[in-house]
């Protein structure tokens, strides 16, 4: 199993999107989660730095500039999705990636408080 560390750039991007109200509260994550073709188009148009910012974790040992380096995507490259954060939380909890789980949890709390 891979080891992950929290991607501070991804957490910052998520908070920026929340602050700018660029999020979807309700969505079917399975339908909006970026697929390989969408990821490739986004990478070609925006580069690795921007691609990395849409992920909550970095894979230990994987090289920068590879898709394997970035994990736990939380949005569709336009908006953050609350269900994307929930998916990150559950997947991280399932595999005991505690730091990533806590980052997702904190972002969910931040998002929910921003809506009140």
PyMOL commands that place a pseudoatom at each C-alpha (Angstrom):
pseudoatom trace, name=CA, resn=UNK, resi=1, chain=A, elem=C, hetatm=0, pos=[0.000, 0.000, 0.000]
pseudoatom trace, name=CA, resn=UNK, resi=2, chain=A, elem=C, hetatm=0, pos=[1.269, 3.471, -0.858]
pseudoatom trace, name=CA, resn=UNK, resi=3, chain=A, elem=C, hetatm=0, pos=[2.098, 6.047, 1.781]
pseudoatom trace, name=CA, resn=UNK, resi=4, chain=A, elem=C, hetatm=0, pos=[0.720, 9.554, 1.433]
pseudoatom trace, name=CA, resn=UNK, resi=5, chain=A, elem=C, hetatm=0, pos=[1.361, 12.938, 2.927]
pseudoatom trace, name=CA, resn=UNK, resi=6, chain=A, elem=C, hetatm=0, pos=[-0.994, 15.888, 2.892]
pseudoatom trace, name=CA, resn=UNK, resi=7, chain=A, elem=C, hetatm=0, pos=[-0.579, 18.167, -0.106]
pseudoatom trace, name=CA, resn=UNK, resi=8, chain=A, elem=C, hetatm=0, pos=[-0.586, 21.651, 1.416]
pseudoatom trace, name=CA, resn=UNK, resi=9, chain=A, elem=C, hetatm=0, pos=[-1.109, 23.195, -2.014]
pseudoatom trace, name=CA, resn=UNK, resi=10, chain=A, elem=C, hetatm=0, pos=[-4.234, 21.052, -2.463]
pseudoatom trace, name=CA, resn=UNK, resi=11, chain=A, elem=C, hetatm=0, pos=[-5.615, 22.045, 0.936]
pseudoatom trace, name=CA, resn=UNK, resi=12, chain=A, elem=C, hetatm=0, pos=[-4.997, 25.721, 0.115]
pseudoatom trace, name=CA, resn=UNK, resi=13, chain=A, elem=C, hetatm=0, pos=[-6.722, 25.332, -3.279]
pseudoatom trace, name=CA, resn=UNK, resi=14, chain=A, elem=C, hetatm=0, pos=[-9.740, 23.690, -1.641]
pseudoatom trace, name=CA, resn=UNK, resi=15, chain=A, elem=C, hetatm=0, pos=[-10.026, 26.519, 0.897]
pseudoatom trace, name=CA, resn=UNK, resi=16, chain=A, elem=C, hetatm=0, pos=[-9.744, 29.119, -1.903]
pseudoatom trace, name=CA, resn=UNK, resi=17, chain=A, elem=C, hetatm=0, pos=[-12.538, 27.415, -3.834]
pseudoatom trace, name=CA, resn=UNK, resi=18, chain=A, elem=C, hetatm=0, pos=[-14.713, 27.320, -0.725]
pseudoatom trace, name=CA, resn=UNK, resi=19, chain=A, elem=C, hetatm=0, pos=[-14.047, 30.994, 0.005]
pseudoatom trace, name=CA, resn=UNK, resi=20, chain=A, elem=C, hetatm=0, pos=[-14.927, 31.870, -3.601]
pseudoatom trace, name=CA, resn=UNK, resi=21, chain=A, elem=C, hetatm=0, pos=[-18.069, 29.699, -3.374]
pseudoatom trace, name=CA, resn=UNK, resi=22, chain=A, elem=C, hetatm=0, pos=[-16.812, 27.562, -6.247]
pseudoatom trace, name=CA, resn=UNK, resi=23, chain=A, elem=C, hetatm=0, pos=[-18.280, 24.286, -5.038]
pseudoatom trace, name=CA, resn=UNK, resi=24, chain=A, elem=C, hetatm=0, pos=[-21.153, 21.875, -5.464]
pseudoatom trace, name=CA, resn=UNK, resi=25, chain=A, elem=C, hetatm=0, pos=[-22.876, 20.739, -2.300]
pseudoatom trace, name=CA, resn=UNK, resi=26, chain=A, elem=C, hetatm=0, pos=[-24.830, 17.942, -3.982]
pseudoatom trace, name=CA, resn=UNK, resi=27, chain=A, elem=C, hetatm=0, pos=[-23.457, 15.855, -6.815]
pseudoatom trace, name=CA, resn=UNK, resi=28, chain=A, elem=C, hetatm=0, pos=[-22.949, 12.245, -7.786]
pseudoatom trace, name=CA, resn=UNK, resi=29, chain=A, elem=C, hetatm=0, pos=[-19.194, 11.925, -7.355]
pseudoatom trace, name=CA, resn=UNK, resi=30, chain=A, elem=C, hetatm=0, pos=[-19.090, 8.826, -9.545]
pseudoatom trace, name=CA, resn=UNK, resi=31, chain=A, elem=C, hetatm=0, pos=[-20.480, 10.932, -12.398]
pseudoatom trace, name=CA, resn=UNK, resi=32, chain=A, elem=C, hetatm=0, pos=[-18.319, 14.049, -11.996]
pseudoatom trace, name=CA, resn=UNK, resi=33, chain=A, elem=C, hetatm=0, pos=[-14.983, 12.643, -10.787]
pseudoatom trace, name=CA, resn=UNK, resi=34, chain=A, elem=C, hetatm=0, pos=[-12.374, 13.413, -13.464]
pseudoatom trace, name=CA, resn=UNK, resi=35, chain=A, elem=C, hetatm=0, pos=[-11.600, 10.453, -15.726]
pseudoatom trace, name=CA, resn=UNK, resi=36, chain=A, elem=C, hetatm=0, pos=[-8.259, 9.861, -17.449]
pseudoatom trace, name=CA, resn=UNK, resi=37, chain=A, elem=C, hetatm=0, pos=[-9.214, 11.776, -20.606]
pseudoatom trace, name=CA, resn=UNK, resi=38, chain=A, elem=C, hetatm=0, pos=[-10.363, 14.789, -18.563]
pseudoatom trace, name=CA, resn=UNK, resi=39, chain=A, elem=C, hetatm=0, pos=[-7.186, 14.655, -16.499]
pseudoatom trace, name=CA, resn=UNK, resi=40, chain=A, elem=C, hetatm=0, pos=[-5.066, 14.581, -19.656]
pseudoatom trace, name=CA, resn=UNK, resi=41, chain=A, elem=C, hetatm=0, pos=[-6.898, 17.560, -21.175]
pseudoatom trace, name=CA, resn=UNK, resi=42, chain=A, elem=C, hetatm=0, pos=[-6.519, 19.524, -17.942]
pseudoatom trace, name=CA, resn=UNK, resi=43, chain=A, elem=C, hetatm=0, pos=[-2.812, 18.683, -17.718]
pseudoatom trace, name=CA, resn=UNK, resi=44, chain=A, elem=C, hetatm=0, pos=[-2.201, 19.748, -21.308]
pseudoatom trace, name=CA, resn=UNK, resi=45, chain=A, elem=C, hetatm=0, pos=[-3.982, 23.073, -20.770]
pseudoatom trace, name=CA, resn=UNK, resi=46, chain=A, elem=C, hetatm=0, pos=[-2.789, 23.879, -17.241]
pseudoatom trace, name=CA, resn=UNK, resi=47, chain=A, elem=C, hetatm=0, pos=[0.346, 21.906, -16.342]
pseudoatom trace, name=CA, resn=UNK, resi=48, chain=A, elem=C, hetatm=0, pos=[1.444, 19.853, -13.358]
pseudoatom trace, name=CA, resn=UNK, resi=49, chain=A, elem=C, hetatm=0, pos=[1.401, 22.576, -10.702]
pseudoatom trace, name=CA, resn=UNK, resi=50, chain=A, elem=C, hetatm=0, pos=[-2.285, 23.325, -11.251]
pseudoatom trace, name=CA, resn=UNK, resi=51, chain=A, elem=C, hetatm=0, pos=[-3.100, 19.608, -11.598]
pseudoatom trace, name=CA, resn=UNK, resi=52, chain=A, elem=C, hetatm=0, pos=[-1.377, 18.920, -8.263]
pseudoatom trace, name=CA, resn=UNK, resi=53, chain=A, elem=C, hetatm=0, pos=[-3.439, 21.588, -6.524]
pseudoatom trace, name=CA, resn=UNK, resi=54, chain=A, elem=C, hetatm=0, pos=[-6.634, 19.558, -7.054]
pseudoatom trace, name=CA, resn=UNK, resi=55, chain=A, elem=C, hetatm=0, pos=[-5.366, 16.666, -4.904]
pseudoatom trace, name=CA, resn=UNK, resi=56, chain=A, elem=C, hetatm=0, pos=[-5.280, 16.367, -1.111]
pseudoatom trace, name=CA, resn=UNK, resi=57, chain=A, elem=C, hetatm=0, pos=[-2.287, 14.025, -1.003]
pseudoatom trace, name=CA, resn=UNK, resi=58, chain=A, elem=C, hetatm=0, pos=[1.122, 13.337, -2.475]
pseudoatom trace, name=CA, resn=UNK, resi=59, chain=A, elem=C, hetatm=0, pos=[2.239, 9.737, -2.950]
pseudoatom trace, name=CA, resn=UNK, resi=60, chain=A, elem=C, hetatm=0, pos=[5.532, 9.108, -1.176]
pseudoatom trace, name=CA, resn=UNK, resi=61, chain=A, elem=C, hetatm=0, pos=[8.229, 7.876, -3.549]
pseudoatom trace, name=CA, resn=UNK, resi=62, chain=A, elem=C, hetatm=0, pos=[6.413, 8.812, -6.763]
pseudoatom trace, name=CA, resn=UNK, resi=63, chain=A, elem=C, hetatm=0, pos=[8.089, 11.371, -8.983]
pseudoatom trace, name=CA, resn=UNK, resi=64, chain=A, elem=C, hetatm=0, pos=[6.728, 14.883, -9.446]
pseudoatom trace, name=CA, resn=UNK, resi=65, chain=A, elem=C, hetatm=0, pos=[5.229, 15.322, -12.877]
pseudoatom trace, name=CA, resn=UNK, resi=66, chain=A, elem=C, hetatm=0, pos=[3.530, 11.912, -12.890]
pseudoatom trace, name=CA, resn=UNK, resi=67, chain=A, elem=C, hetatm=0, pos=[-0.104, 11.125, -12.187]
pseudoatom trace, name=CA, resn=UNK, resi=68, chain=A, elem=C, hetatm=0, pos=[1.012, 8.552, -9.624]
pseudoatom trace, name=CA, resn=UNK, resi=69, chain=A, elem=C, hetatm=0, pos=[2.363, 11.389, -7.474]
pseudoatom trace, name=CA, resn=UNK, resi=70, chain=A, elem=C, hetatm=0, pos=[-1.066, 12.954, -6.826]
pseudoatom trace, name=CA, resn=UNK, resi=71, chain=A, elem=C, hetatm=0, pos=[-3.933, 11.279, -4.963]
pseudoatom trace, name=CA, resn=UNK, resi=72, chain=A, elem=C, hetatm=0, pos=[-7.318, 12.037, -3.448]
pseudoatom trace, name=CA, resn=UNK, resi=73, chain=A, elem=C, hetatm=0, pos=[-8.805, 14.393, -6.036]
pseudoatom trace, name=CA, resn=UNK, resi=74, chain=A, elem=C, hetatm=0, pos=[-11.615, 16.545, -4.596]
pseudoatom trace, name=CA, resn=UNK, resi=75, chain=A, elem=C, hetatm=0, pos=[-13.073, 18.393, -7.564]
pseudoatom trace, name=CA, resn=UNK, resi=76, chain=A, elem=C, hetatm=0, pos=[-13.801, 18.360, -11.269]
pseudoatom trace, name=CA, resn=UNK, resi=77, chain=A, elem=C, hetatm=0, pos=[-11.082, 20.912, -12.183]
pseudoatom trace, name=CA, resn=UNK, resi=78, chain=A, elem=C, hetatm=0, pos=[-13.680, 23.694, -12.103]
pseudoatom trace, name=CA, resn=UNK, resi=79, chain=A, elem=C, hetatm=0, pos=[-15.302, 23.338, -8.687]
pseudoatom trace, name=CA, resn=UNK, resi=80, chain=A, elem=C, hetatm=0, pos=[-14.778, 21.541, -5.430]
pseudoatom trace, name=CA, resn=UNK, resi=81, chain=A, elem=C, hetatm=0, pos=[-17.387, 18.855, -4.783]
pseudoatom trace, name=CA, resn=UNK, resi=82, chain=A, elem=C, hetatm=0, pos=[-18.515, 18.137, -1.250]
pseudoatom trace, name=CA, resn=UNK, resi=83, chain=A, elem=C, hetatm=0, pos=[-18.985, 14.517, -2.284]
pseudoatom trace, name=CA, resn=UNK, resi=84, chain=A, elem=C, hetatm=0, pos=[-15.391, 14.519, -3.540]
pseudoatom trace, name=CA, resn=UNK, resi=85, chain=A, elem=C, hetatm=0, pos=[-14.217, 15.547, -0.074]
pseudoatom trace, name=CA, resn=UNK, resi=86, chain=A, elem=C, hetatm=0, pos=[-16.410, 12.862, 1.467]
pseudoatom trace, name=CA, resn=UNK, resi=87, chain=A, elem=C, hetatm=0, pos=[-14.916, 10.292, -0.916]
pseudoatom trace, name=CA, resn=UNK, resi=88, chain=A, elem=C, hetatm=0, pos=[-11.413, 11.429, 0.090]
pseudoatom trace, name=CA, resn=UNK, resi=89, chain=A, elem=C, hetatm=0, pos=[-12.357, 11.157, 3.753]
pseudoatom trace, name=CA, resn=UNK, resi=90, chain=A, elem=C, hetatm=0, pos=[-13.798, 7.646, 3.485]
pseudoatom trace, name=CA, resn=UNK, resi=91, chain=A, elem=C, hetatm=0, pos=[-11.015, 6.287, 1.286]
pseudoatom trace, name=CA, resn=UNK, resi=92, chain=A, elem=C, hetatm=0, pos=[-8.346, 7.713, 3.585]
pseudoatom trace, name=CA, resn=UNK, resi=93, chain=A, elem=C, hetatm=0, pos=[-10.154, 6.359, 6.654]
pseudoatom trace, name=CA, resn=UNK, resi=94, chain=A, elem=C, hetatm=0, pos=[-10.570, 2.931, 5.072]
pseudoatom trace, name=CA, resn=UNK, resi=95, chain=A, elem=C, hetatm=0, pos=[-6.833, 2.606, 4.401]
pseudoatom trace, name=CA, resn=UNK, resi=96, chain=A, elem=C, hetatm=0, pos=[-5.758, 4.356, 7.620]
pseudoatom trace, name=CA, resn=UNK, resi=97, chain=A, elem=C, hetatm=0, pos=[-4.186, 7.410, 5.984]
pseudoatom trace, name=CA, resn=UNK, resi=98, chain=A, elem=C, hetatm=0, pos=[-4.959, 9.466, 9.060]
pseudoatom trace, name=CA, resn=UNK, resi=99, chain=A, elem=C, hetatm=0, pos=[-3.387, 12.781, 8.038]
pseudoatom trace, name=CA, resn=UNK, resi=100, chain=A, elem=C, hetatm=0, pos=[-5.240, 12.823, 4.708]
pseudoatom trace, name=CA, resn=UNK, resi=101, chain=A, elem=C, hetatm=0, pos=[-8.465, 11.793, 6.443]
pseudoatom trace, name=CA, resn=UNK, resi=102, chain=A, elem=C, hetatm=0, pos=[-8.120, 14.678, 8.901]
pseudoatom trace, name=CA, resn=UNK, resi=103, chain=A, elem=C, hetatm=0, pos=[-7.371, 17.143, 6.087]
pseudoatom trace, name=CA, resn=UNK, resi=104, chain=A, elem=C, hetatm=0, pos=[-10.555, 16.059, 4.282]
pseudoatom trace, name=CA, resn=UNK, resi=105, chain=A, elem=C, hetatm=0, pos=[-12.542, 16.240, 7.518]
pseudoatom trace, name=CA, resn=UNK, resi=106, chain=A, elem=C, hetatm=0, pos=[-11.283, 19.753, 8.294]
pseudoatom trace, name=CA, resn=UNK, resi=107, chain=A, elem=C, hetatm=0, pos=[-12.193, 20.913, 4.794]
pseudoatom trace, name=CA, resn=UNK, resi=108, chain=A, elem=C, hetatm=0, pos=[-15.686, 19.442, 5.132]
pseudoatom trace, name=CA, resn=UNK, resi=109, chain=A, elem=C, hetatm=0, pos=[-16.175, 21.325, 8.396]
pseudoatom trace, name=CA, resn=UNK, resi=110, chain=A, elem=C, hetatm=0, pos=[-14.814, 24.514, 6.795]
pseudoatom trace, name=CA, resn=UNK, resi=111, chain=A, elem=C, hetatm=0, pos=[-17.177, 24.105, 3.832]
pseudoatom trace, name=CA, resn=UNK, resi=112, chain=A, elem=C, hetatm=0, pos=[-20.207, 23.419, 5.988]
pseudoatom trace, name=CA, resn=UNK, resi=113, chain=A, elem=C, hetatm=0, pos=[-19.492, 26.367, 8.291]
pseudoatom trace, name=CA, resn=UNK, resi=114, chain=A, elem=C, hetatm=0, pos=[-19.032, 28.661, 5.289]
pseudoatom trace, name=CA, resn=UNK, resi=115, chain=A, elem=C, hetatm=0, pos=[-22.577, 27.883, 4.176]
pseudoatom trace, name=CA, resn=UNK, resi=116, chain=A, elem=C, hetatm=0, pos=[-24.262, 28.998, 7.414]
for i in range(1, 116): cmd.bond("trace and resi %d" % i, "trace and resi %d" % (i + 1))
show_as sticks, trace
zoom trace
